[in-house]
């Protein structure tokens, strides 16, 4: 008999939430992480919970994002109740500033698109925006308000979720590097680690983010690549209540105390697995932060870091069965992993426990790139509609 019912590889927010949901069904769940649990992309993010599309490629993701955002209040309440820890959940919404000469036309287009997608975004007169957030720049030409958006302290949420998973009897295996998915007679039977240890289970879930393409035993290999995002944290005497953003970047408040911690970012860089911060990247981030709130020129820099987002060729997740019995994929969430954690965990629980899902997830089929590359074993070229250079990104 297998030692576990399910093995979840990857102890970020997505993997931890899936593991907890399955354990709540009475399954014996192993949560395996090659490094320290929760210290990759989940730790590095800003925690914005925004289903609004940031590029044409992300429009198909909007219904999924909306569904996940609707789950967040109960998800946070449950995690905090089980773990006894706070997750820094805020529901004040977001303000986006537009600076271009045709800002009013761009705002009108944005509002129309969002309303068509079921997102109640509102135009916000600049003078009203400054009344709401007095520290805002006076240089913006237009503004939009996103009253339905929220944010979370993703580091606090990660720690609370790992604690909740443990309380729900998930067995955590840190510093355990899974190298290979084991498939016998057309069925996934477990995983083999770097030191050749074998973990057996009836089901295996891959939630390894940017590292998913490195797993051996899956044919074709999962079509993911890392996209580096650099970040900076500031300590400011000028507190803000909302997420503030523009096309080039964002500022996310972490608390309401003064001085206040503000997280600002981020870059989009195709730098492989290199996790170094750079002078150029941080300079662009800080410049954008000061453009949004000029008084941040005097803010103290308290932390610099970066993370690796798991991108896919069409910038959409890889979710669902992998064509082999017992193997399910939950990776490639790119810039939306924190937002999509509750809905991903919900659907993975449904699939593994009930063999059905409550939302159509065929667009995220992890086999959709299987025909590309050499003999179907090499990941296809990545699209460039949202190029991963060194530009600053607002999400």
Secondary structure, DSSP 4 states (H G I P E B T S, - for coil): --SEEEEEE--SHHHHHHHHHHHHTT--EEEE-SSSTT-SHHHHS--EE--S-SSGGGGGGHHHHHHHHHHHHHHHHHHHHHH------B-S-EEEEE-STTHHHHHHHHHHHHHHTT---EE--HHHHHHHSTTS-S--SEEEEETT-EE--HHHHHHHHHHHHHHTTPEEETT--EEEEEEETTEEEEEEETT--EEEEEEEEE--GGGGGG-BS-SSPP--EEEEEEEEEEEESS--SSEEEETTEEEEE--SSSSEEEEEE-B-B--TT-----HHHHHHHHHHHHHH-GGGGGPEEEEEEEEEEEE-TTS--EEEE-SSBTEEEEE--TT-TTTTHHHHHHHHHHHHHHS--SS--GGG-TTTTTTSSGGG-SPPPPP-TT--SS-B---
